[in-house]
Amino acid sequence: MKRIKLVGLTVFAILALSALGTASAIAEPGFLPKQASANVLGGKYTIATVGGGLSLACAKLDASTITMTTDEHGSGTLSLLECKAAGLFTLNSLGDKAGVVLEPVLFLVCLDPKNAEGKLLGEFGFYIELDKPLHLEIPALGSLFTISGRIIGVILSKGKTKLFVVDLAEKPGTPFATSCKQGGETKGAELAVEENEAKKTEPASEDAEGLLIQFPNEVELMDS
């Protein structure tokens, strides 16, 4: 009887160690230690469709606060200023001031960002998803655009720092990173634009020159 019990305990221990090994193999990235908030900064911000039918540009990504809910998740509203369509017509998010686009987004740190060919672009990525569809209007043309989906940036900074550089590096209409991992899940980049509620969407990209994430204290990106 004792021998049977001993064998049973041994099997249980092996199964427990196996489960721990599986859990540890699913890496969870994050900024360590956890920070309450961060700022997103950047220069010229653009949204463009693959076919070239839409080109929106904002002269500046104003300092925008992210509220960090964990060391890997956050949410905030990107504040974009001096926005125009085709470089001519002033645009704004629905109900906001002329030239101002307020873009509510969710943020997530992810691992192994890759491009469409499967090439590894870096160790850490920054997954940015629209919290809800973004409605943009061009009053002079009477046009309304709805943008939905998500993009992935590649985090270039390494080691402890207050300022992380994020590279979107997209050419108009084409995403740079198309996938990354979070836990055991692969997340894809897919941004779409719909014009005047036509029920027909077109793939698009977003880019921001000099995109930065700034924390109040030094933090380090790690995967656990």
MDAnalysis code that builds the backbone (N, CA, C; Angstrom):
import MDAnalysis as mda
import numpy as np

u = mda.Universe.empty(672, n_residues=224, atom_resindex=np.repeat(np.arange(224), 3), trajectory=True)
u.add_TopologyAttr("name", ["N", "CA", "C"] * 224)
u.add_TopologyAttr("resid", np.arange(1, 225))
u.add_TopologyAttr("resname", ["MET", "LYS", "ARG", "ILE", "LYS", "LEU", "VAL", "GLY", "LEU", "THR", "VAL", "PHE", "ALA", "ILE", "LEU", "ALA", "LEU", "SER", "ALA", "LEU", "GLY", "THR", "ALA", "SER", "ALA", "ILE", "ALA", "GLU", "PRO", "GLY", "PHE", "LEU", "PRO", "LYS", "GLN", "ALA", "SER", "ALA", "ASN", "VAL", "LEU", "GLY", "GLY", "LYS", "TYR", "THR", "ILE", "ALA", "THR", "VAL", "GLY", "GLY", "GLY", "LEU", "SER", "LEU", "ALA", "CYS", "ALA", "LYS", "LEU", "ASP", "ALA", "SER", "THR", "ILE", "THR", "MET", "THR", "THR", "ASP", "GLU", "HIS", "GLY", "SER", "GLY", "THR", "LEU", "SER", "LEU", "LEU", "GLU", "CYS", "LYS", "ALA", "ALA", "GLY", "LEU", "PHE", "THR", "LEU", "ASN", "SER", "LEU", "GLY", "ASP", "LYS", "ALA", "GLY", "VAL", "VAL", "LEU", "GLU", "PRO", "VAL", "LEU", "PHE", "LEU", "VAL", "CYS", "LEU", "ASP", "PRO", "LYS", "ASN", "ALA", "GLU", "GLY", "LYS", "LEU", "LEU", "GLY", "GLU", "PHE", "GLY", "PHE", "TYR", "ILE", "GLU", "LEU", "ASP", "LYS", "PRO", "LEU", "HIS", "LEU", "GLU", "ILE", "PRO", "ALA", "LEU", "GLY", "SER", "LEU", "PHE", "THR", "ILE", "SER", "GLY", "ARG", "ILE", "ILE", "GLY", "VAL", "ILE", "LEU", "SER", "LYS", "GLY", "LYS", "THR", "LYS", "LEU", "PHE", "VAL", "VAL", "ASP", "LEU", "ALA", "GLU", "LYS", "PRO", "GLY", "THR", "PRO", "PHE", "ALA", "THR", "SER", "CYS", "LYS", "GLN", "GLY", "GLY", "GLU", "THR", "LYS", "GLY", "ALA", "GLU", "LEU", "ALA", "VAL", "GLU", "GLU", "ASN", "GLU", "ALA", "LYS", "LYS", "THR", "GLU", "PRO", "ALA", "SER", "GLU", "ASP", "ALA", "GLU", "GLY", "LEU", "LEU", "ILE", "GLN", "PHE", "PRO", "ASN", "GLU", "VAL", "GLU", "LEU", "MET", "ASP", "SER"])
u.atoms.positions = np.array([
    [0.831, -1.210, 0.000],
    [0.000, 0.000, 0.000],
    [0.863, 1.257, 0.000],
    [1.905, 1.249, 0.838],
    [2.790, 2.421, 0.892],
    [3.462, 2.656, -0.452],
    [3.845, 1.536, -1.103],
    [4.515, 1.672, -2.398],
    [3.573, 2.284, -3.430],
    [2.303, 1.855, -3.409],
    [1.314, 2.412, -4.349],
    [1.144, 3.906, -4.107],
    [1.079, 4.287, -2.830],
    [0.946, 5.712, -2.493],
    [2.153, 6.497, -2.981],
    [3.352, 5.918, -2.824],
    [4.580, 6.596, -3.229],
    [4.608, 6.806, -4.733],
    [4.213, 5.767, -5.480],
    [4.154, 5.885, -6.945],
    [3.162, 6.967, -7.349],
    [2.007, 6.994, -6.655],
    [0.994, 8.006, -6.951],
    [1.500, 9.406, -6.719],
    [2.210, 9.617, -5.640],
    [2.777, 10.935, -5.329],
    [3.829, 11.331, -6.344],
    [4.617, 10.359, -6.795],
    [5.660, 10.638, -7.796],
    [5.042, 11.091, -9.109],
    [3.997, 10.388, -9.534],
    [3.293, 10.767, -10.777],
    [2.699, 12.156, -10.653],
    [2.098, 12.447, -9.499],
    [1.504, 13.765, -9.261],
    [2.570, 14.857, -9.350],
    [3.735, 14.589, -8.763],
    [4.830, 15.569, -8.781],
    [5.303, 15.831, -10.196],
    [5.415, 14.747, -10.987],
    [5.857, 14.907, -12.385],
    [4.859, 15.748, -13.175],
    [3.553, 15.469, -12.972],
    [2.519, 16.236, -13.670],
    [2.550, 17.702, -13.256],
    [2.766, 17.956, -11.969],
    [2.822, 19.334, -11.472],
    [3.991, 20.082, -12.070],
    [5.173, 19.425, -12.114],
    [6.358, 20.059, -12.697],
    [6.164, 20.316, -14.179],
    [5.493, 19.376, -14.860],
    [5.205, 19.541, -16.288],
    [4.316, 20.746, -16.524],
    [3.299, 20.916, -15.666],
    [2.380, 22.063, -15.797],
    [3.116, 23.367, -15.558],
    [4.020, 23.373, -14.575],
    [4.803, 24.583, -14.306],
    [5.697, 24.917, -15.481],
    [6.277, 23.871, -16.094],
    [7.145, 24.097, -17.244],
    [6.379, 24.683, -18.403],
    [5.126, 24.198, -18.621],
    [4.292, 24.729, -19.699],
    [3.937, 26.179, -19.436],
    [3.581, 26.515, -18.191],
    [3.207, 27.887, -17.840],
    [4.371, 28.827, -18.025],
    [5.583, 28.405, -17.612],
    [6.737, 29.295, -17.715],
    [7.164, 29.490, -19.156],
    [6.777, 28.513, -20.043],
    [7.147, 28.636, -21.454],
    [6.322, 29.702, -22.156],
    [5.150, 30.054, -21.580],
    [4.311, 31.104, -22.162],
    [4.713, 32.432, -21.542],
    [5.595, 33.142, -22.222],
    [6.171, 34.365, -21.660],
    [5.168, 35.510, -21.660],
    [5.200, 36.308, -20.610],
    [4.361, 37.498, -20.488],
    [5.276, 38.721, -20.430],
    [5.252, 39.577, -21.449],
    [6.123, 40.749, -21.445],
    [5.551, 41.872, -20.584],
    [6.395, 42.800, -20.179],
    [5.906, 43.945, -19.418],
    [7.003, 44.931, -19.085],
    [6.599, 46.144, -18.704],
    [7.525, 47.143, -18.192],
    [7.661, 46.896, -16.690],
    [8.855, 46.626, -16.236],
    [9.074, 46.334, -14.813],
    [9.931, 47.425, -14.180],
    [9.618, 47.934, -12.992],
    [8.389, 47.642, -12.255],
    [7.189, 48.378, -12.860],
    [5.985, 48.014, -12.417],
    [4.759, 48.622, -12.929],
    [4.731, 50.116, -12.655],
    [4.284, 50.880, -13.650],
    [4.119, 52.326, -13.513],
    [2.632, 52.670, -13.627],
    [2.216, 53.734, -12.963],
    [0.802, 54.117, -12.988],
    [0.402, 54.732, -14.328],
    [1.356, 55.422, -14.965],
    [1.024, 56.112, -16.216],
    [2.275, 56.310, -17.059],
    [2.044, 56.712, -18.311],
    [3.125, 57.047, -19.229],
    [2.590, 58.056, -20.235],
    [3.491, 58.731, -20.940],
    [3.099, 59.657, -22.002],
    [3.501, 59.095, -23.358],
    [2.663, 59.318, -24.363],
    [3.002, 58.979, -25.746],
    [3.285, 60.296, -26.470],
    [4.436, 60.372, -27.124],
    [4.857, 61.584, -27.821],
    [5.209, 61.235, -29.268],
    [5.181, 62.229, -30.137],
    [5.574, 61.948, -31.510],
    [5.425, 63.142, -32.414],
    [5.896, 62.982, -33.637],
    [5.814, 64.043, -34.634],
    [4.657, 63.816, -35.587],
    [4.906, 63.995, -36.864],
    [3.867, 63.881, -37.882],
    [3.212, 62.505, -37.832],
    [1.888, 62.497, -37.888],
    [1.091, 61.280, -37.751],
    [0.243, 61.117, -39.004],
    [0.291, 59.946, -39.627],
    [-0.439, 59.761, -40.885],
    [-1.269, 58.479, -40.878],
    [-2.370, 58.524, -41.609],
    [-3.198, 57.357, -41.887],
    [-3.386, 57.308, -43.400],
    [-3.101, 56.159, -44.013],
    [-3.220, 56.058, -45.465],
    [-3.778, 54.696, -45.846],
    [-4.537, 54.648, -46.941],
    [-5.074, 53.377, -47.427],
    [-4.128, 52.776, -48.456],
    [-4.231, 51.457, -48.624],
    [-3.355, 50.743, -49.557],
    [-3.488, 51.295, -50.973],
    [-4.721, 51.532, -51.391],
    [-4.945, 52.017, -52.754],
    [-4.657, 53.485, -52.966],
    [-4.348, 54.210, -51.898],
    [-4.037, 55.628, -52.024],
    [-5.254, 56.522, -52.078],
    [-6.441, 55.960, -51.840],
    [-7.659, 56.764, -51.908],
    [-7.818, 57.716, -50.739],
    [-7.128, 57.438, -49.653],
    [-7.235, 58.292, -48.475],
    [-5.860, 58.545, -47.895],
    [-5.568, 59.809, -47.630],
    [-4.312, 60.186, -46.993],
    [-4.604, 61.296, -45.990],
    [-4.494, 60.949, -44.710],
    [-4.735, 61.901, -43.639],
    [-3.427, 62.157, -42.903],
    [-3.148, 63.396, -42.592],
    [-1.914, 63.707, -41.883],
    [-2.166, 64.759, -40.813],
    [-1.619, 64.515, -39.625],
    [-1.682, 65.467, -38.521],
    [-0.252, 65.921, -38.239],
    [-0.041, 67.217, -38.125],
    [1.306, 67.757, -37.987],
    [1.986, 67.316, -36.705],
    [1.191, 67.000, -35.673],
    [1.801, 66.710, -34.377],
    [0.961, 65.725, -33.565],
    [1.637, 64.768, -32.945],
    [1.023, 63.926, -31.928],
    [1.339, 64.569, -30.587],
    [0.354, 65.241, -30.007],
    [0.573, 65.955, -28.752],
    [0.764, 64.953, -27.609],
    [1.425, 65.400, -26.535],
    [1.643, 64.534, -25.375],
    [0.312, 63.954, -24.909],
    [0.222, 62.632, -24.890],
    [-1.021, 61.940, -24.557],
    [-0.746, 60.925, -23.450],
    [-1.580, 60.927, -22.426],
    [-1.339, 60.083, -21.254],
    [-1.927, 58.689, -21.410],
    [-1.118, 57.668, -21.074],
    [-1.591, 56.287, -20.975],
    [-1.788, 55.977, -19.498],
    [-2.912, 55.412, -19.156],
    [-3.113, 54.882, -17.811],
    [-2.789, 53.399, -17.844],
    [-1.765, 52.987, -17.095],
    [-1.342, 51.591, -17.080],
    [-2.202, 50.801, -16.086],
    [-2.870, 49.771, -16.567],
    [-3.680, 48.933, -15.685],
    [-2.860, 47.770, -15.123],
    [-1.867, 47.305, -15.882],
    [-0.884, 46.322, -15.409],
    [0.454, 46.757, -15.982],
    [1.497, 45.931, -15.816],
    [2.790, 46.315, -16.398],
    [2.839, 46.053, -17.905],
    [1.777, 45.477, -18.467],
    [1.762, 45.228, -19.909],
    [0.560, 45.824, -20.634],
    [-0.493, 46.218, -19.914],
    [-1.705, 46.786, -20.514],
    [-1.861, 48.261, -20.127],
    [-2.480, 49.026, -21.029],
    [-2.805, 50.407, -20.715],
    [-3.861, 50.935, -21.673],
    [-4.389, 52.110, -21.385],
    [-5.363, 52.742, -22.275],
    [-5.185, 54.247, -22.217],
    [-5.628, 54.921, -23.266],
    [-5.503, 56.375, -23.300],
    [-6.115, 56.932, -24.568],
    [-5.989, 58.236, -24.756],
    [-6.499, 58.899, -25.956],
    [-5.369, 59.677, -26.613],
    [-5.042, 59.325, -27.852],
    [-4.019, 60.051, -28.592],
    [-4.605, 61.379, -29.054],
    [-3.878, 62.455, -28.799],
    [-4.326, 63.797, -29.166],
    [-3.532, 64.268, -30.387],
    [-4.210, 64.344, -31.537],
    [-3.565, 64.710, -32.805],
    [-4.001, 66.107, -33.222],
    [-3.025, 66.927, -33.625],
    [-3.295, 68.335, -33.921],
    [-2.948, 68.691, -35.364],
    [-3.613, 69.740, -35.876],
    [-3.378, 70.277, -37.227],
    [-3.547, 69.183, -38.279],
    [-4.711, 68.549, -38.271],
    [-4.983, 67.409, -39.156],
    [-5.654, 67.850, -40.454],
    [-5.168, 67.274, -41.557],
    [-5.724, 67.588, -42.877],
    [-5.810, 66.337, -43.733],
    [-6.712, 66.361, -44.684],
    [-6.843, 65.296, -45.674],
    [-6.223, 65.773, -46.976],
    [-5.400, 64.917, -47.584],
    [-4.719, 65.238, -48.842],
    [-3.922, 66.539, -48.747],
    [-3.574, 66.940, -47.538],
    [-2.793, 68.150, -47.338],
    [-3.548, 69.440, -47.573],
    [-4.862, 69.350, -47.808],
    [-5.656, 70.529, -48.183],
    [-6.829, 70.796, -47.257],
    [-7.577, 69.753, -46.920],
    [-8.860, 69.937, -46.249],
    [-8.748, 69.591, -44.755],
    [-9.157, 70.534, -43.923],
    [-9.124, 70.317, -42.478],
    [-10.086, 69.194, -42.087],
    [-9.625, 68.334, -41.201],
    [-10.482, 67.249, -40.721],
    [-10.422, 67.195, -39.208],
    [-11.366, 66.496, -38.630],
    [-11.412, 66.333, -37.171],
    [-12.190, 65.077, -36.825],
    [-11.982, 64.567, -35.613],
    [-12.821, 63.472, -35.136],
    [-14.207, 64.055, -34.857],
    [-15.231, 63.267, -35.084],
    [-16.616, 63.736, -35.033],
    [-16.919, 64.436, -33.706],
    [-17.370, 65.703, -33.817],
    [-17.744, 66.472, -32.637],
    [-16.603, 67.252, -32.009],
    [-15.376, 67.118, -32.536],
    [-14.236, 67.843, -31.968],
    [-13.885, 69.078, -32.797],
    [-12.951, 69.877, -32.282],
    [-12.571, 71.125, -32.947],
    [-11.914, 70.842, -34.301],
    [-11.975, 71.843, -35.180],
    [-11.366, 71.714, -36.503],
    [-9.880, 71.416, -36.368],
    [-9.422, 70.412, -37.104],
    [-8.009, 70.062, -37.096],
    [-7.576, 69.167, -35.947],
    [-8.506, 68.807, -35.056],
    [-8.172, 67.987, -33.884],
    [-8.792, 66.591, -34.026],
    [-7.953, 65.574, -33.840],
    [-8.432, 64.185, -33.837],
    [-8.066, 63.572, -32.494],
    [-9.077, 63.095, -31.782],
    [-8.870, 62.410, -30.513],
    [-9.143, 60.923, -30.731],
    [-8.122, 60.103, -30.528],
    [-8.170, 58.687, -30.889],
    [-8.050, 57.813, -29.633],
    [-9.162, 57.247, -29.128],
    [-9.094, 56.374, -27.943],
    [-8.496, 55.020, -28.303],
    [-7.465, 54.620, -27.563],
    [-6.756, 53.392, -27.900],
    [-6.457, 52.549, -26.665],
    [-6.213, 51.255, -26.912],
    [-5.738, 50.320, -25.902],
    [-4.312, 49.933, -26.265],
    [-3.459, 49.765, -25.252],
    [-2.058, 49.441, -25.476],
    [-1.713, 48.103, -24.841],
    [-0.799, 47.370, -25.475],
    [-0.353, 46.092, -24.935],
    [1.090, 45.851, -25.368],
    [1.937, 45.468, -24.414],
    [3.288, 45.048, -24.753],
    [3.222, 43.600, -25.217],
    [3.887, 43.279, -26.341],
    [3.859, 41.914, -26.859],
    [5.274, 41.486, -27.247],
    [5.419, 40.238, -27.641],
    [6.729, 39.658, -27.949],
    [6.851, 39.298, -29.426],
    [8.094, 39.292, -29.906],
    [8.445, 38.781, -31.236],
    [7.631, 39.389, -32.369],
    [7.643, 40.723, -32.541],
    [6.948, 41.306, -33.685],
    [7.576, 40.844, -35.000],
    [6.720, 40.452, -35.952],
    [7.196, 39.960, -37.246],
    [6.485, 40.688, -38.383],
    [7.128, 40.698, -39.552],
    [6.493, 41.305, -40.720],
    [5.713, 40.254, -41.495],
    [5.156, 40.643, -42.628],
    [4.299, 39.738, -43.402],
    [5.061, 38.524, -43.919],
    [6.388, 38.636, -44.074],
    [7.203, 37.520, -44.549],
    [7.658, 36.606, -43.411],
    [7.254, 36.942, -42.170],
    [7.647, 36.134, -41.028],
    [8.998, 36.494, -40.447],
    [9.606, 37.592, -40.902],
    [10.908, 38.015, -40.381],
    [10.747, 38.642, -39.005],
    [11.568, 38.212, -38.054],
    [11.542, 38.770, -36.699],
    [12.131, 40.174, -36.720],
    [11.368, 41.160, -36.210],
    [11.783, 42.561, -36.271],
    [12.360, 43.075, -34.955],
    [12.157, 42.338, -33.877],
    [12.653, 42.771, -32.573],
    [12.177, 41.820, -31.498],
    [12.593, 42.089, -30.266],
    [12.185, 41.232, -29.154],
    [10.814, 41.622, -28.613],
    [10.554, 42.943, -28.555],
    [9.300, 43.433, -27.986],
    [8.542, 44.289, -28.992],
    [7.221, 44.187, -28.949],
    [6.370, 45.011, -29.789],
    [5.384, 45.796, -28.940],
    [4.764, 46.791, -29.548],
    [3.756, 47.617, -28.878],
    [2.485, 47.534, -29.709],
    [1.483, 46.849, -29.174],
    [0.226, 46.576, -29.867],
    [-0.750, 47.698, -29.524],
    [-1.221, 48.420, -30.534],
    [-2.101, 49.574, -30.339],
    [-3.415, 49.307, -31.060],
    [-4.503, 49.258, -30.307],
    [-5.811, 48.939, -30.877],
    [-6.810, 50.055, -30.593],
    [-7.581, 50.410, -31.600],
    [-8.639, 51.395, -31.387],
    [-9.662, 50.829, -30.412],
    [-9.944, 51.586, -29.350],
    [-10.880, 51.129, -28.327],
    [-12.295, 51.000, -28.903],
    [-12.593, 51.834, -29.886],
    [-13.871, 51.799, -30.602],
    [-13.648, 52.435, -31.961],
    [-14.524, 52.212, -32.942],
    [-14.323, 52.820, -34.254],
    [-14.156, 54.340, -34.148],
    [-13.191, 54.860, -34.904],
    [-12.901, 56.294, -34.902],
    [-13.603, 56.942, -36.097],
    [-14.470, 57.920, -35.832],
    [-15.204, 58.610, -36.891],
    [-14.534, 59.951, -37.184],
    [-14.111, 60.130, -38.428],
    [-13.460, 61.368, -38.867],
    [-14.332, 62.055, -39.900],
    [-14.390, 63.383, -39.823],
    [-15.178, 64.136, -40.806],
    [-14.326, 65.195, -41.480],
    [-14.621, 65.405, -42.759],
    [-14.005, 66.498, -43.527],
    [-15.142, 67.447, -43.887],
    [-15.391, 68.460, -43.065],
    [-16.564, 69.327, -43.261],
    [-16.658, 69.940, -44.644],
    [-15.543, 70.363, -45.219],
    [-15.568, 71.035, -46.515],
    [-16.060, 70.119, -47.630],
    [-15.881, 68.820, -47.470],
    [-16.295, 67.859, -48.495],
    [-17.557, 67.100, -48.106],
    [-18.001, 67.286, -46.863],
    [-19.159, 66.541, -46.387],
    [-18.886, 65.046, -46.297],
    [-17.618, 64.683, -46.057],
    [-17.221, 63.267, -46.021],
    [-17.046, 62.782, -44.597],
    [-17.361, 61.506, -44.393],
    [-17.192, 60.874, -43.093],
    [-16.452, 59.553, -43.289],
    [-15.408, 59.350, -42.493],
    [-14.631, 58.115, -42.552],
    [-14.676, 57.416, -41.196],
    [-14.754, 56.103, -41.226],
    [-14.712, 55.307, -40.004],
    [-13.485, 54.409, -40.047],
    [-12.646, 54.516, -39.019],
    [-11.416, 53.732, -38.953],
    [-11.515, 52.765, -37.780],
    [-11.142, 51.507, -38.000],
    [-11.181, 50.506, -36.944],
    [-10.009, 49.540, -37.101],
    [-9.655, 48.872, -35.993],
    [-8.600, 47.866, -36.067],
    [-7.432, 48.141, -35.158],
    [-6.241, 47.685, -35.567],
    [-5.069, 47.721, -34.698],
    [-3.778, 47.746, -35.507],
    [-2.709, 48.266, -34.894],
    [-1.394, 48.286, -35.510],
    [-0.370, 47.770, -34.498],
    [0.837, 47.445, -34.970],
    [1.904, 46.955, -34.101],
    [3.181, 47.745, -34.380],
    [3.764, 48.280, -33.323],
    [5.054, 48.945, -33.438],
    [6.148, 48.070, -32.853],
    [7.381, 48.287, -33.282],
    [8.525, 47.549, -32.759],
    [9.266, 48.445, -31.766],
    [9.463, 47.942, -30.524],
    [10.167, 48.722, -29.505],
    [11.669, 48.540, -29.701],
    [12.375, 49.651, -29.948],
    [13.799, 49.600, -30.261],
    [14.687, 49.728, -29.024],
    [14.188, 50.374, -27.971],
    [15.002, 50.639, -26.782],
    [15.246, 49.371, -25.975],
    [16.435, 49.305, -25.359],
    [16.799, 48.158, -24.535],
    [17.321, 48.642, -23.187],
    [17.244, 47.769, -22.163],
    [17.741, 48.113, -20.847],
    [16.832, 49.075, -20.104],
    [17.309, 49.595, -18.971],
    [16.521, 50.513, -18.162],
    [16.532, 51.912, -18.764],
    [15.348, 52.490, -18.915],
    [15.237, 53.836, -19.470],
    [13.879, 54.433, -19.127],
    [13.764, 55.748, -19.238],
    [12.470, 56.423, -19.070],
    [11.762, 56.584, -20.413],
    [12.537, 56.487, -21.501],
    [12.019, 56.824, -22.825],
    [12.218, 55.655, -23.789],
    [11.116, 55.102, -24.285],
    [11.176, 53.975, -25.214],
    [10.822, 54.446, -26.623],
    [11.669, 54.083, -27.582],
    [11.450, 54.435, -28.985],
    [10.655, 53.311, -29.653],
    [9.558, 53.686, -30.323],
    [8.700, 52.702, -31.003],
    [8.727, 52.993, -32.502],
    [9.034, 51.971, -33.288],
    [9.162, 52.123, -34.737],
    [7.955, 51.501, -35.432],
    [7.171, 52.346, -36.109],
    [6.074, 51.836, -36.933],
    [6.557, 51.623, -38.364],
    [7.420, 52.514, -38.828],
    [8.124, 52.366, -40.113],
    [7.271, 51.810, -41.228],
    [6.120, 52.392, -41.441],
    [5.242, 51.907, -42.498],
    [5.336, 52.789, -43.736],
    [5.270, 52.170, -44.898],
    [5.041, 52.969, -46.086],
    [3.538, 53.072, -46.245],
    [3.041, 54.112, -46.920],
    [1.599, 54.347, -46.957],
    [0.787, 53.108, -47.313],
    [-0.131, 52.747, -46.418],
    [-1.043, 51.645, -46.667],
    [-0.533, 50.275, -46.287],
    [0.739, 50.146, -45.936],
    [1.306, 48.830, -45.652],
    [1.876, 48.778, -44.244],
    [1.389, 47.864, -43.395],
    [1.916, 47.780, -42.032],
    [3.336, 47.235, -42.008],
    [4.127, 47.680, -41.051],
    [5.506, 47.229, -40.876],
    [5.497, 45.869, -40.177],
    [5.029, 45.832, -38.943],
    [4.862, 44.568, -38.224],
    [3.419, 44.103, -38.383],
    [3.233, 42.830, -38.698],
    [1.886, 42.315, -38.929],
    [1.417, 41.362, -37.837],
    [2.343, 40.926, -36.958],
    [1.938, 40.038, -35.869],
    [2.922, 40.120, -34.704],
    [2.437, 39.748, -33.521],
    [3.294, 39.589, -32.341],
    [2.575, 38.639, -31.384],
    [3.238, 38.270, -30.292],
    [2.666, 37.284, -29.373],
    [2.461, 37.862, -27.979],
    [1.384, 37.404, -27.341],
    [1.104, 37.768, -25.955],
    [0.585, 36.521, -25.276],
    [1.388, 35.994, -24.331],
    [1.050, 34.701, -23.770],
    [1.127, 33.646, -24.853],
    [0.127, 32.815, -24.972],
    [0.104, 31.799, -26.022],
    [-0.655, 32.235, -27.257],
    [-1.007, 33.512, -27.342],
    [-1.852, 34.014, -28.431],
    [-1.047, 34.866, -29.413],
    [-1.292, 34.649, -30.699],
    [-0.694, 35.493, -31.741],
    [-1.677, 36.597, -32.100],
    [-1.219, 37.838, -32.065],
    [-2.067, 38.980, -32.367],
    [-1.642, 39.587, -33.698],
    [-2.628, 39.917, -34.525],
    [-2.341, 40.455, -35.849],
    [-2.694, 41.921, -35.982],
    [-2.007, 42.599, -36.894],
    [-2.297, 44.007, -37.198],
    [-3.259, 44.059, -38.380],
    [-4.335, 44.797, -38.223],
    [-5.327, 44.908, -39.294],
    [-6.110, 46.197, -39.107],
    [-5.811, 47.188, -39.932],
    [-6.481, 48.481, -39.857],
    [-7.332, 48.657, -41.106],
    [-8.560, 49.171, -40.945],
    [-9.462, 49.314, -42.085],
    [-10.177, 50.660, -42.046],
    [-10.480, 51.190, -43.234],
    [-11.179, 52.468, -43.371],
    [-12.449, 52.261, -44.184],
    [-13.547, 52.840, -43.714],
    [-14.818, 52.805, -44.426],
    [-15.252, 54.243, -44.692],
    [-15.635, 54.539, -45.931],
    [-16.021, 55.908, -46.296],
    [-17.532, 56.040, -46.398],
    [-18.061, 57.080, -45.724],
    [-19.476, 57.423, -45.818],
    [-20.415, 56.233, -45.589],
    [-20.053, 55.374, -44.633],
    [-20.888, 54.218, -44.247],
    [-21.297, 53.385, -45.464],
    [-20.342, 53.161, -46.366],
    [-20.626, 52.435, -47.608],
    [-20.616, 50.926, -47.418],
    [-20.328, 50.452, -46.205],
    [-20.267, 49.019, -45.897],
    [-19.158, 48.316, -46.672],
    [-18.193, 49.097, -47.163],
    [-17.044, 48.541, -47.871],
    [-15.783, 49.146, -47.259],
    [-14.891, 48.287, -46.763],
    [-13.685, 48.783, -46.105],
    [-12.453, 48.592, -46.986],
    [-11.444, 49.399, -46.710],
    [-10.173, 49.309, -47.417],
    [-9.057, 49.225, -46.383],
    [-8.072, 48.311, -46.571],
    [-6.974, 48.218, -45.618],
    [-6.149, 49.495, -45.577],
    [-5.612, 49.800, -44.398],
    [-4.876, 51.050, -44.221],
    [-3.736, 50.857, -43.232],
    [-2.934, 51.891, -43.070],
    [-1.832, 51.871, -42.112],
    [-1.820, 53.171, -41.326],
    [-1.147, 53.143, -40.177],
    [-0.877, 54.357, -39.408],
    [0.618, 54.454, -39.181],
    [1.127, 55.662, -39.140],
    [2.542, 55.870, -38.859],
    [2.704, 57.150, -38.053],
    [3.704, 57.177, -37.199],
    [4.009, 58.371, -36.411],
    [5.521, 58.535, -36.386],
    [6.004, 59.684, -36.827],
    [7.437, 59.935, -36.813],
    [7.905, 60.174, -35.375],
    [8.977, 59.495, -34.991],
    [9.545, 59.704, -33.659],
    [8.596, 59.330, -32.536],
    [7.918, 58.170, -32.654],
    [6.964, 57.749, -31.635],
    [7.715, 57.313, -30.371],
    [7.340, 57.890, -29.220],
    [8.023, 57.638, -27.959],
    [7.028, 57.318, -26.854],
    [7.432, 56.440, -25.934],
    [6.679, 56.182, -24.709],
    [7.551, 56.635, -23.548],
    [7.055, 57.572, -22.774],
    [7.853, 58.177, -21.706],
    [7.245, 57.848, -20.334],
    [8.059, 57.250, -19.452],
    [7.648, 56.942, -18.086],
    [8.264, 57.947, -17.117],
    [7.642, 58.169, -15.954],
    [8.197, 59.108, -14.965],
    [9.482, 58.589, -14.314],
    [9.643, 57.254, -14.277],
    [10.834, 56.656, -13.680],
    [11.440, 55.632, -14.646],
    [12.683, 55.273, -14.411],
    [13.312, 54.258, -15.259],
    [12.615, 52.911, -15.078],
    [12.343, 52.259, -16.201],
    [11.767, 50.920, -16.174],
    [12.506, 50.064, -17.208],
    [12.280, 48.773, -17.158],
    [12.947, 47.860, -18.080],
    [11.926, 46.895, -18.640],
    [12.049, 46.611, -19.928],
    [11.196, 45.615, -20.558],
    [11.750, 44.226, -20.303],
    [10.912, 43.339, -19.820],
    [11.326, 41.972, -19.556],
    [10.184, 41.017, -19.880],
    [10.529, 39.772, -20.137],
    [9.481, 38.752, -20.256],
    [9.696, 37.752, -19.134],
    [8.590, 37.365, -18.519],
    [8.663, 36.478, -17.350],
    [8.386, 35.038, -17.743],
])
